[in-house]
Amino acid sequence: MSRARMSRRNFLNTAALTAAATAAATVTGVGAGSALAATFSGTTYTVPGEWAPHSRCIMAFPWDASDGWGQKLHLVQDEVANIARQIARFEPVTMVAKPGTASWVQQQVGSTVTVIEYPINDCWTRDTMAIFGLDGSRKKLLGLDFRFNGWGNKYPFDKDDFLPVGVCQYLGVPRLPVDMVLEGGSVIQDGEGTIIGTEECLLNPNRNPGMTKAQIEAALLQAFGATKMIWLPYGMFGDSITNGHIDLVAAYVGPAKLLINIDPDPNGDNYQRLNANKQVLQASTDACGRSFQLVEMRNLPRFTVGIDRVITFSYTNYYPTAGGIVVPIANNPSSDNAALTVIQGLYPGKQVIGALATTLAWGGGGVHCITQQVPAVS
């Protein structure tokens, strides 16, 4: 469905929020060919690294069996509800529910999660929500509202493309529309000038066919308040839904430190792809001139959900909080335990929690894919 079929004003008038929304200033969307910049009312914003303090996590509850889930809908609902409860142990979670379902969703997620209502297609808030930046004083938030087109027109997106409108209004955060298709899971950033993404995804013509690689890079650097972009060649083998999102192959642990997937099998489908990514990172420095410290994740389990084979499960698709790390697990004790041990070593002093995410992986994602952090202000 075309984004232009309904204006944001008309769409917002049809939405129902269970909590009173605070009026938020917005600006006119940046037009095609114009300079893109995370600047609002004369203030420049930078998207921080995910390890920066959060004020909350935004999630959405899947409800539509016809949106790809079919008979697995109840399975993915159970996984999303459990992940929300685990994150809520460490930071507030706001769950967006389809209008008219808040009471039922509240029963599923429990009392520790706040539920609001707003029209949604699905649960992938990493890709559909605003990406939040902070000003230099860390006192102001800005929601970068990129366009969303259902991962290249593969799935319905008529409601999810407007999710940033309602949530930014609910949070009382100004929103800056950016006239460029981008999913949050297609890039990772350190908040210190560096962005990393994959050519396989970001250059796919089903996203921004009118933009060159140089134009995409320039737009992202300006929007994120960054100065250097590193292009990895590949995402995960078989990732036909997102076309190679980086959060399935790598995660920023901290400044100049990355957890990367490696296929230990020389005959494996991901062996050459993931080694090519590693070679790029080994030859790169970040925006501050630092070489990368690379920690390898050598566990790539494959399994079935029902009769369906899953080949894109990734432990790098986790969600970090100040007190704990919520990691997707595959119900494979040997692989899960080995992966959790690696991640625990990266976050000493934090609690590492495994959360079943096999149905989410069948749907193309994991814990990181269904979460979007809101940075904390000072």
Secondary structure, DSSP 8 states (H G I E B T S, - for coil): --GGGS-HHHHHHH---SS------B-----TTS----EETTEEEE---TTS-EEEEEEE----IIIIIGGGHHHHHHHHHHHHHHHTTTS-EEEEE-TT-HHHHHHHH-TTSEEEE---S-S-HHHHS-EEEEETTS--EEEEEEE--HHHHTS--TTGGGHHHHHHHHHT--EEEEEEE--GGGEEE-SSSEEEEEHHHHT-TTT-TT--HHHHHHHHHHHHT-SEEEEES---TT-TTTSS-GGGTEEEEETTEEEEE----TTSTTHHHHHHHHHHHHT-B-TTS-B-EEEEE-----EEETTEEE----TT--EE-SSEEEEEE-S-HHHHHHHHHHHHHHSTTSEEEEEE-HHHHHTT--TGGG-EEEE---
